Amino acid sequence: MIVDERIVTFINSMETENSKILEAIESEALSTYVPIIRKEMQSFLKVLLTIQKPMRILEVGTAVGFSALLMSEYAPAGCEITTIENYEKRIPIARNNFKRAGKESQITLLEGDAMEVLPTLDEPYDFIFMDAAKGQYIHYMPEVMRLLKTGGTLVSDNVMQDGSIIESRFAVERRDRTIHSRMREYLYELKHHEELLTSIIPLGDGVAVSVKLNKKDTKVGE
């Protein structure tokens, strides 16, 4: 928990319900311990999509399809969503959820390792949602930058790792040190990449929102 629990509880108490299908899928996911985006992140995505109005969305990390379906409800009519998932047990569940929601024609699920799938995709995407294996974000970045259009938005979820990201490498459990160092590297790249303008926000488990700049643009201070 990176934000005071009472504040999170208060914010979430103000939320309105999602559509019936999203409420059902969320309940099923939580009952089987499948991680989905937190309530406060759901609200943030809804607002961001309503502002941005992307027509092509790429999601890295489908799980059971909850976030892809949520994005499909708040993106403009005609928006196409491509989502990538590598975990075999969740793929049929996600496909069935897309069918239940009547979104099979709008959402394309690609099976396989994102490192292998991303190079096969054609740019540009208006909006990319990163919510996969946290230790792989830094490795996905070159392809994500290729696929993201100028002016497009990259949203990277769960970048604070329950607050452990601020700790020294040696204060982190040995088994988590690789992910810890890779996420720090990823956040540094997001903030210092010459083609990105990034804000890191203490929302949910931390979210980074980046906008791809025109190569001719220069960041203030550079």
N, C-alpha and C positions, 0 to 999 in steps of 0.2 A: 504494500500500500504506500504510494508516494504522495498522496493527498490525505489530509485528515479524514478519517472514516466518517465522522459526523457530517462533514461538508458533502462528501460523496453521497451519503444516505439522504441528506436534505435535497440535493440536486436531483437524485433519481426519484425521490418522492413526488417531484413535480411533473415527471414524464407522463405522457399520454400513451395509450396502448398502440402497438403496431397492428398491422393487418392480421386477420385471423390465422392465415397460413404462417406468417412470421412468428406469431405468438406460439403456435403449435410446434414449429420446428425448434424454437428456442427452448421450450419446455422439454422436448425430447432430447435435445443436445445436453442440457444441464443435468437431466436425469441419468444420462450415460457418461457423464464427465468428459464430454467433448467441449473443448474451449471454443467459445465464440466471442465476438467483439462485445465489450462491456456496454452497459446502458448509456453512459456518458459519451462513449465513442460512437455509438449508433446515432445519437442526436447530432453530434458534430458532423458526421458523414452526411446526414440528411441535409443540413444547412449548406455544407460545402458544395454538394452536388446541385442543390437548387440554385446556388450562386453561379457555379461554373458552367452548368448545362453541357456536360461532355457528351459527345456522340459516339466516341469509341473509348471503352474502358478495358483495362487489363488488370486482372487480379492475380497475384502470385500467392497461392495458398487458399484452396477452396474449402477444405474441411468438409462439412456437410452441406455447404451451399448457402448458409444463412446470410452472410454479408453480400454475396453476389445478388441474392434475391432482394435484399434491402436496397442495394444500389439501383436495381432495375426499377424499383418503385419510385425512386426520387430523381432518376435521370430523365431527360426529355424523351418523348415518344420517338421511337425509331432508333434509340441508342443500342449499340451492339456491345455485348460484354463477353470477353474471353477470360476464362479462369483456368489456372493450372493446379493440378493436384497429383502428388506422387504416392500417397498412402492408399494402397489398394482396397483396404477395408472400407474406406470412407467414400470412394468414388461411386459405387452403386447407390449409396444413400443419397449423395448429392444429386445424382442423375434423377433419382426418384422424386426428390424434393422439387427439382426444376419442373418435372412432369406434373406433380401435384399442384404447382402454382401456375401451370400453363405457360411456362417461360422457356420451353425447350428451343423454340426458334430464335429467341433473343439472346440466350446464354449458351455459349459454346464451351464445353469442358474438355480440356486437353490433358491427357494422362501422361505422366512421366516426370522425370527430374527436370526442374525448371532450368538447370544449367544446360540441358540438352534441348529443351523445348524453346526457350527464348530466342536462340539464334535462328530458328525456323520461321519466326514471325516477321511480318512486314510492318514497318512504321507508317504513319505516326499514330500514337494513342494520345488522346486529350487528357486522360486521367489514369494513373497507375496506383493501385493499392497493394502495398507490400505487407503481407501478413503470413509469412511462411517460417521456415527454420531460421531463427534469429542469427545463428552463426554463419549463415549463407548470404545475408544481405549484401555484404561487401563484395562477394563474388558475383552477385547478380548485377551489380551497379553498372558495369560497362554496357551490357545489353539493354538495361533499363534506360540509360542515357541515350542510347541509339534509338530506342523505340518511342521515347517521350518527345512530343512535338514542342517546338519553341512556343512558350506561353502556357504549356501544359503543366499539370500539377501531379506531383509525386507525394503520396501519403504513406509513411512508414509507421506501422503500429508496433506497440510493445518495445520501445527502444530504451526504457529505463530499467527493465529487468527487475521489477519489484524494488527498485531503489539501489540495487547492488552496483549499478553502473558507476555510482559516485565513489565507491570504495576502492582502496588500493588493490592491485592485483593479488597481493599476498593476503588480503583479508577475505578473499573470495575462496570458496571451496575449490580444491584442486581440480575436480572434475568440471568445474564451470569456468575455469580460467581462459580457455580458448575462446568460448563464446563471449566472455567479458571483454577480452582484448579486441576481438573482431568487431564487436558492437561499438566500442570506443573509436576504433579506426573508421567505421562506417559514419558515425556521427561527425567525426572530424572532416571527412570527405564531403559530407553534405554541407557543412558550414563553410568550407574553404574551396570547393569546386568553383572554378571561374564561371561556369554556366548555370549555377544554381543560386537561388536566394532561399534560405531555409530558416524556419522558426521551429524551435524545439519547445513543445508545450507540455506541462505537467498535467495531462489529461488521461484518465484511465491508468494504464501502465506506461504512459509517455508516448507521445506521437510527434513525429517530425513532418512538417508540411513544407514542401519545396516547390518552387516555380522555376521552370527552365527559361533562362534568359536568352535573348538574341546574342550571338557571339560578339556583335559589335558593341553591346552594352558593357559598361564597366561598373562594378560595384562601388558604392561610396566608400572611400578610404583606401582604394587600390590605385 
